Amino acid sequence: MNHLLEKFTPVGSVLAAAGCPVCFPALTGLASLLGITALAAYEAQLLIVTQILVAASMLFAWRSYRRTRYRPSYAMALISGFLVFFSWYVWWQDIIIYSAFAGLIISAFWNIWLEKRYGDCEVKPVVTE
């Protein structure tokens, strides 16, 4: 169940953002394709949900890093998450937020591939006598 949650949060944050056509006009086509344009009435709540899902995807990227010990995908998720929040609160730029959403999704799929290819990386203590 946790693996499913880890992979849903980046996609969920983009879907929640797609429900806010005023803030994210480039995602309006995706929203109309999926039939979620009716969620525009709940824009304020969806903006909060988007931020929660971005923070959760950063947390789950850390958990995936703890299992695989692969730094580039973890760094990509962290940088993308911080870019979302930086652009959200400091300097609003659509291209930064869209790129950061893409980075979160790429990082999630990268972690899926890593976990399927290498499995969990368990650190076993070495006992020398």
Protein Blocks (a to p, Z undefined) as FASTA:
>chain_A
ZZmmmmmmmmmmmmmmmmmmmlmmmlmmmmmmnopmmmmmmmmmmmmmmmmmmmmmmmmm
mmmmmmnopaklmmmmmmmmmmmmmmmmmmgcfklmmmmmmmmmmmmmmmmmmmmmnopa
dddddddZZ
